[in-house]
Amino acid sequence: MTAPVQLTQTSADATTGTCVLALTGELDYISAAQLRADMDGLLAPEHRHLVLDLSGLEFCDSTGIRLFLVLRKLILERGGTIALAGLTARLERVFRMTGLTQAFDLYPSADQATAAITEKS
């Protein structure tokens, strides 16, 4: 039995339009639909930049990867940027093997990702 993924908004900055969301638990086909609904509730139209803190994500299957790509498309349509932070070695390996490191900015921590986005804005 998997521990469903939990979503927490750790910060939101109206000045830069940046929202930081932390994921914990296991992201799979069972939990992805609920996660998407939760994200839709937290991502306001003024959030042009998104940081996903994945340091607490224990597992992610292809459904989760697809959700990240859907979020990327949404943020890019808003003219913003998306960054992934705190990837585990396993998840980072998946991103490298699939070429997704080209689609996302990766950072060791959410603080570093937020600082980079703020610097670019």
C-alpha positions as CSV (number, residue, x, y, z in Angstrom):
1,M,0.0,0.0,0.0
2,T,1.3,3.4,-0.9
3,A,1.4,6.5,1.1
4,P,-0.6,9.0,-1.0
5,V,1.3,12.1,-2.1
6,Q,0.7,15.2,0.1
7,L,0.9,18.7,-1.2
8,T,1.8,21.7,0.9
9,Q,2.2,25.3,-0.2
10,T,5.3,26.4,1.6
11,S,5.4,30.0,0.2
12,A,3.8,32.3,-2.3
13,D,5.2,35.7,-3.3
14,A,2.8,38.1,-5.0
15,T,5.6,40.4,-5.9
16,T,7.4,37.9,-8.1
17,G,4.4,35.7,-8.8
18,T,6.3,32.7,-7.4
19,C,4.6,29.7,-5.6
20,V,6.5,27.0,-3.9
21,L,4.8,23.6,-3.4
22,A,6.2,20.7,-1.5
23,L,5.3,17.1,-2.3
24,T,5.8,14.2,0.1
25,G,4.8,10.6,-0.1
26,E,4.4,8.5,-3.3
27,L,3.1,9.9,-6.6
28,D,1.6,7.3,-8.7
29,Y,-1.5,6.7,-10.9
30,I,-3.7,6.3,-7.8
31,S,-2.7,9.7,-6.3
32,A,-2.0,11.8,-9.4
33,A,-5.6,12.8,-10.0
34,Q,-6.1,14.1,-6.5
35,L,-2.8,15.9,-6.6
36,R,-3.8,17.6,-9.8
37,A,-7.0,18.8,-8.2
38,D,-5.1,20.0,-5.1
39,M,-2.6,21.9,-7.3
40,D,-5.4,23.5,-9.3
41,G,-6.8,24.8,-6.0
42,L,-3.4,26.3,-4.9
43,L,-2.1,27.7,-8.2
44,A,-3.7,31.1,-8.6
45,P,-3.6,32.8,-12.0
46,E,-1.1,35.3,-10.7
47,H,1.4,32.5,-10.0
48,R,3.6,32.6,-13.0
49,H,6.6,30.9,-11.5
50,L,6.4,27.5,-9.8
51,V,8.9,25.7,-7.6
52,L,8.1,22.1,-6.8
53,D,10.1,20.8,-3.8
54,L,10.4,17.1,-4.3
55,S,12.8,16.4,-1.5
56,G,10.0,14.5,0.4
57,L,8.8,12.5,-2.7
58,E,9.6,8.9,-2.1
59,F,8.3,7.5,-5.3
60,C,7.1,8.8,-8.7
61,D,5.9,6.7,-11.7
62,S,5.3,7.8,-15.2
63,T,1.9,9.3,-14.3
64,G,3.7,11.7,-11.9
65,I,6.2,12.6,-14.6
66,R,3.3,13.3,-17.0
67,L,1.7,15.6,-14.3
68,F,5.0,17.6,-14.1
69,L,4.9,18.0,-17.9
70,V,1.3,19.2,-17.7
71,L,2.2,21.8,-15.0
72,R,5.2,22.9,-17.1
73,K,2.9,23.6,-20.0
74,L,0.5,25.6,-17.8
75,I,3.3,27.7,-16.3
76,L,4.9,28.3,-19.7
77,E,1.6,29.4,-21.1
78,R,1.5,32.0,-18.3
79,G,4.9,33.2,-19.4
80,G,6.6,31.9,-16.3
81,T,9.2,29.3,-15.3
82,I,9.0,26.0,-13.4
83,A,11.8,24.6,-11.3
84,L,12.1,21.2,-9.6
85,A,14.1,21.1,-6.3
86,G,15.5,18.4,-4.0
87,L,15.2,15.5,-6.4
88,T,16.3,12.2,-4.9
89,A,19.1,10.4,-6.7
90,R,16.6,7.9,-8.2
91,L,14.2,10.6,-9.5
92,E,17.1,12.7,-10.9
93,R,18.3,9.6,-12.7
94,V,14.9,9.1,-14.3
95,F,14.9,12.7,-15.5
96,R,18.3,12.3,-17.0
97,M,17.6,9.1,-18.7
98,T,14.4,10.4,-20.3
99,G,15.9,13.8,-21.3
100,L,13.6,15.7,-19.0
101,T,16.5,17.6,-17.5
102,Q,16.2,19.7,-20.6
103,A,12.6,20.6,-19.8
104,F,13.0,21.6,-16.2
105,D,15.5,23.7,-14.2
106,L,16.8,21.5,-11.4
107,Y,18.1,22.8,-8.1
108,P,19.4,21.1,-4.9
109,S,16.9,23.0,-2.7
110,A,13.7,25.0,-3.0
111,D,15.5,28.0,-1.5
112,Q,18.1,27.9,-4.3
113,A,15.3,27.5,-7.0
114,T,13.3,30.4,-5.5
115,A,16.5,32.6,-5.5
116,A,17.2,31.8,-9.1
117,I,13.7,32.6,-10.2
118,T,13.7,35.9,-8.2
119,E,17.1,36.8,-9.8
120,K,15.7,36.2,-13.3
121,S,12.5,38.1,-12.7
